[in-house]
Amino acid sequence: MLATVRTALRSALASMLPLPRRGGPAAQALLPLTERVPAMAAPCRMHPAVYAIEAAVIDWARRTGLRADPDVGYHRMAGRAFAEFDAAAAALFAQWLTWLFHLDDELDERSGPLEVFHGMLKGASRHPLEAAFADLWRVTSARMSDRWRARFAVGLQRQYDACRTEAENRAAGRMPTLEEYPALRRGTVGPYLYDLVEPCLRVEVPGWLHESEPWQRLVNACSDVTAWCNDVASRPKEHGDAHNFVVLAMRQLGLGERAATAWVLDRIAARCQDMSEAARRLPLDDLEPKAARDVSKVACAYLAAPRAHLDWLLESKRYA
């Protein structure tokens, strides 16, 4: 009965959900999550070496031919997600974020050829993205096993396949269904992004644990939360592109923007709960003490990611 009352009340309040003030970031529409999700209630602590992290990212970007816009501030997202770890871990992750968002821009429907994936997989360095990838891959993969490298390659292939599906959808004028979209979005966001936490922290999750149901549920829920929050924040910039959870809810459920945003927030809150439950179910007692500590570090970085990402969305100029 209580759940029914809560659902009815939430539906009644959906039309009252405030949209961002004029000139403000669209990410402000995500602020109700800070009252609904305990893990997102308070801002993340910023890494004390954030300026050194920023300098490392700018220097790396200049060497590889990419841009490192201080107003976008990928170093600040990494500085929050890795606030409890050393600056080198945060800097390497920030460099990967810088590369990933450049790739996302390159693959935008107005410009990007999917062939850039083939160049990266073959080790080419003709395009700045390929050169930057080769540089990051050299540093990152040296720390990891062949099993981890194979897992990363599978994730890169998944992103290629998902981006190709999006391109085909746009060419055919087709939109994914609300049921299809989560898996598709999980591909376009870059599945390997979550694998990168391990080399940044200089640890590796055992294969059997990585393939376990609780770990996969944790990673997938974290991916969904960050991707769907990004959809809410980026919706105005994407000019109604159907590959956006808010837009799909508007078109397929016949909702207005406020109600569609509230619908997405409900699903984000539910996935945050899935993250917490999955983390509690990790079989850490089956590991040696050092391995359990290493795995816990990776899991903690995942659990910190949603609020770190929200703080970044609220301050970054990327979607302004």
C-alpha distance (Angstrom), angle and dihedral (degrees) to the residues before:
residue distance angle dihedral
M1 . . .
L2 3.80 . .
A3 3.82 90.6 .
T4 3.81 89.9 51.9
V5 3.80 91.6 51.7
R6 3.80 91.3 48.7
T7 3.80 91.5 50.1
A8 3.80 92.0 49.7
L9 3.80 92.3 47.2
R10 3.79 92.1 48.3
S11 3.81 91.0 50.7
A12 3.79 90.9 49.9
L13 3.80 91.4 50.6
A14 3.82 95.3 45.3
S15 3.79 92.9 86.7
M16 3.82 88.8 53.3
L17 3.82 94.5 55.6
P18 3.81 104.6 125.0
L19 3.77 118.9 -120.6
P20 3.81 117.7 -142.8
R21 3.76 115.1 -74.8
R22 3.77 115.6 -103.3
G23 3.78 108.1 -73.4
G24 3.80 92.8 10.2
P25 3.80 125.2 118.5
A26 3.80 116.9 -86.2
A27 3.80 86.7 -130.5
Q28 3.81 88.1 79.1
A29 3.80 86.0 81.1
L30 3.82 86.0 70.0
L31 3.81 94.2 61.3
P32 3.85 94.6 95.0
L33 3.81 86.0 70.2
T34 3.81 89.4 69.4
E35 3.81 88.3 66.2
R36 3.80 96.1 41.7
V37 3.81 103.5 41.6
P38 3.82 116.9 56.1
A39 3.82 92.8 -155.6
M40 3.81 90.2 56.4
A41 3.81 97.0 44.4
A42 3.80 97.8 99.2
P43 3.82 131.5 37.1
C44 3.78 117.5 -101.4
R45 3.77 120.4 -104.5
M46 3.80 111.8 -105.1
H47 3.81 118.8 -124.7
P48 3.82 109.1 -101.6
A49 3.82 90.3 -132.5
V50 3.82 94.6 52.3
Y51 3.81 93.6 129.1
A52 3.79 91.9 52.0
I53 3.81 88.1 49.2
E54 3.80 90.0 51.6
A55 3.81 91.2 49.9
A56 3.81 90.9 50.8
V57 3.80 91.3 51.7
I58 3.82 93.8 47.4
D59 3.81 92.0 48.4
W60 3.81 92.0 48.5
A61 3.81 93.1 46.4
R62 3.79 92.4 51.7
R63 3.80 91.4 49.9
T64 3.79 92.5 51.7
G65 3.80 98.9 40.2
L66 3.81 99.1 -109.4
R67 3.80 128.3 124.4
A68 3.80 122.7 -110.0
D69 3.80 105.2 -166.2
P70 3.85 109.4 -166.8
D71 3.81 90.0 -151.7
V72 3.81 90.0 61.2
G73 3.78 92.6 48.4
Y74 3.80 108.6 -169.0
H75 3.80 86.6 168.7
R76 3.79 88.6 65.8
M77 3.79 92.9 55.1
A78 3.80 90.1 50.3
G79 3.80 90.8 42.8
R80 3.78 89.7 59.2
A81 3.81 98.2 41.1
F82 3.83 90.6 48.5
A83 3.80 98.0 33.7
E84 3.81 91.7 125.5
F85 3.81 94.7 50.6
D86 3.79 135.5 66.1
A87 3.81 122.9 -70.6
A88 3.81 92.9 -113.0
A89 3.82 90.6 61.9
A90 3.81 92.2 50.3
A91 3.83 92.5 45.0
L92 3.81 93.9 51.9
F93 3.80 91.4 48.2
A94 3.82 90.7 47.4
Q95 3.80 89.7 52.6
W96 3.80 90.0 52.3
L97 3.82 90.2 48.4
T98 3.80 90.2 51.4
W99 3.79 89.8 51.6
L100 3.82 93.8 44.7
F101 3.81 94.5 52.4
H102 3.81 90.7 47.0
L103 3.80 87.4 52.8
D104 3.81 89.7 49.5
D105 3.81 90.4 53.2
E106 3.80 91.4 46.8
L107 3.78 90.7 52.3
D108 3.78 93.2 49.8
E109 3.78 110.7 128.0
R110 3.80 91.2 -110.5
S111 3.77 96.3 59.6
G112 3.73 125.2 -3.2
P113 3.80 126.7 107.3
L114 3.80 113.6 -151.9
E115 3.80 87.9 -141.5
V116 3.80 88.7 87.3
F117 3.83 86.8 78.9
H118 3.80 91.2 58.7
G119 3.79 90.4 51.5
M120 3.78 92.0 52.5
L121 3.79 93.8 47.6
K122 3.81 90.0 50.2
G123 3.80 93.7 47.6
A124 3.81 95.3 -112.7
S125 3.80 120.8 160.2
R126 3.82 104.7 -170.2
H127 3.80 95.1 108.3
P128 3.86 120.4 56.4
L129 3.80 88.5 -121.4
E130 3.79 90.5 54.4
A131 3.81 92.4 47.3
A132 3.81 91.9 47.9
F133 3.79 91.3 47.4
A134 3.81 91.6 50.0
D135 3.79 90.5 51.3
L136 3.79 93.7 49.1
W137 3.78 92.8 42.8
R138 3.80 92.1 53.2
V139 3.81 91.7 55.1
T140 3.80 97.1 38.1
S141 3.79 103.9 42.2
A142 3.81 94.0 48.0
R143 3.78 88.7 74.1
M144 3.79 96.2 50.1
S145 3.80 141.5 74.6
D146 3.79 126.7 -108.5
R147 3.81 87.5 -107.0
W148 3.81 91.0 58.8
R149 3.83 92.2 45.7
A150 3.82 90.0 52.4
R151 3.79 90.1 49.3
F152 3.81 90.6 52.2
A153 3.81 91.3 49.9
V154 3.81 90.2 52.1
G155 3.81 89.1 52.5
L156 3.80 92.0 50.4
Q157 3.80 90.0 50.2
R158 3.81 89.8 49.7
Q159 3.78 90.1 54.2
Y160 3.80 90.8 49.8
D161 3.81 91.2 50.6
A162 3.81 92.5 47.7
C163 3.80 93.0 48.0
R164 3.80 90.1 48.8
T165 3.82 89.6 51.9
E166 3.80 90.1 51.6
A167 3.81 91.1 49.4
E168 3.81 90.8 49.8
N169 3.81 90.5 48.4
R170 3.79 91.5 53.0
A171 3.80 92.5 47.2
A172 3.82 90.8 50.8
G173 3.81 95.0 41.5
R174 3.80 89.9 -119.6
M175 3.79 127.4 142.8
P176 3.81 124.3 -155.9
T177 3.78 117.5 -113.5
L178 3.79 120.1 -109.8
E179 3.81 87.4 -107.3
E180 3.82 93.6 51.6
Y181 3.77 97.2 43.8
P182 3.84 102.9 75.1
A183 3.82 93.8 58.5
L184 3.81 91.8 43.3
R185 3.80 92.1 49.3
R186 3.78 90.5 47.8
G187 3.80 86.1 60.3
T188 3.80 98.9 46.5
V189 3.80 93.5 48.1
G190 3.81 89.3 64.5
P191 3.84 113.9 -99.1
Y192 3.81 91.0 -151.4
L193 3.83 90.5 62.4
Y194 3.80 88.9 84.2
D195 3.80 92.8 46.3
L196 3.82 87.8 57.9
V197 3.79 91.7 68.5
E198 3.80 88.5 75.0
P199 3.82 99.9 58.6
C200 3.80 90.3 39.9
L201 3.81 88.1 58.7
R202 3.83 92.1 38.1
V203 3.79 93.2 -120.8
E204 3.78 136.1 107.8
V205 3.79 128.0 -144.8
P206 3.83 111.2 -131.1
G207 3.78 112.4 -104.5
W208 3.81 95.6 -120.6
L209 3.81 91.0 52.2
H210 3.79 93.8 46.0
E211 3.80 89.5 54.1
S212 3.81 93.8 46.6
E213 3.79 121.0 111.1
P214 3.84 96.5 -115.7
W215 3.82 93.0 50.6
Q216 3.79 93.9 46.7
R217 3.80 90.1 47.3
L218 3.81 90.6 51.0
V219 3.81 93.6 49.7
N220 3.81 95.1 43.5
A221 3.81 92.9 47.6
C222 3.81 90.9 49.1
S223 3.81 89.7 49.6
D224 3.80 92.1 49.4
V225 3.80 93.8 48.4
T226 3.79 95.0 50.6
A227 3.81 93.7 41.5
W228 3.81 94.8 48.7
C229 3.81 92.4 45.4
N230 3.79 86.6 52.1
D231 3.82 89.5 51.4
V232 3.81 90.9 55.7
A233 3.81 92.3 48.2
S234 3.81 96.4 43.6
R235 3.81 99.5 41.6
P236 3.86 96.7 100.6
K237 3.81 91.4 49.1
E238 3.80 93.1 50.4
H239 3.82 93.2 61.1
G240 3.78 95.7 -136.3
D241 3.82 98.3 -45.5
A242 3.81 105.4 173.9
H243 3.83 91.4 -134.0
N244 3.79 91.8 84.5
F245 3.82 125.8 93.0
V246 3.82 94.2 -135.0
V247 3.81 92.8 49.4
L248 3.81 91.7 47.8
A249 3.80 91.1 51.1
M250 3.80 90.2 50.2
R251 3.80 93.8 49.7
Q252 3.79 101.9 36.8
L253 3.80 100.2 36.0
G254 3.79 96.3 35.4
L255 3.80 92.8 -122.8
G256 3.76 130.1 152.4
E257 3.79 119.1 -120.1
R258 3.81 95.5 -94.1
A259 3.79 93.9 48.0
A260 3.81 92.4 44.2
T261 3.80 90.6 50.9
A262 3.82 90.2 49.3
W263 3.81 89.1 49.7
V264 3.82 90.2 54.1
L265 3.82 91.9 45.6
D266 3.81 89.1 55.3
R267 3.78 89.6 56.1
I268 3.80 93.1 45.4
A269 3.80 90.4 52.4
A270 3.81 90.4 49.8
R271 3.81 91.8 50.8
C272 3.81 90.2 49.7
Q273 3.79 87.0 56.9
D274 3.82 88.9 49.3
M275 3.82 88.9 53.8
S276 3.79 92.7 53.0
E277 3.79 93.4 47.2
A278 3.81 92.8 47.5
A279 3.81 91.7 49.9
R280 3.82 90.7 53.0
R281 3.81 90.0 51.9
L282 3.81 97.0 53.3
P283 3.83 108.5 125.2
L284 3.81 95.0 -125.8
D285 3.82 91.7 149.0
D286 3.81 88.4 67.2
L287 3.82 90.9 63.2
E288 3.78 133.4 78.8
P289 3.82 111.6 -101.9
K290 3.82 95.8 -102.7
A291 3.82 92.7 46.2
A292 3.81 89.8 48.4
R293 3.81 90.1 52.9
D294 3.80 91.1 48.8
V295 3.80 93.3 49.3
S296 3.80 90.3 46.6
K297 3.82 89.8 55.9
V298 3.80 91.1 55.5
A299 3.80 92.6 45.7
C300 3.81 91.0 49.3
A301 3.80 90.5 53.2
Y302 3.81 88.9 53.5
L303 3.79 92.0 49.0
A304 3.82 90.7 50.7
A305 3.80 93.3 49.0
P306 3.85 100.8 82.6
R307 3.80 95.4 55.9
A308 3.82 92.4 38.6
H309 3.80 88.4 52.9
L310 3.82 92.4 46.9
D311 3.81 92.1 51.3
W312 3.80 89.2 50.3
L313 3.82 93.1 48.3
L314 3.80 90.1 52.3
E315 3.79 94.4 52.8
S316 3.81 105.0 29.4
K317 3.78 123.3 98.4
R318 3.81 92.5 -148.0
Y319 3.79 93.8 102.8
A320 3.80 97.9 28.6
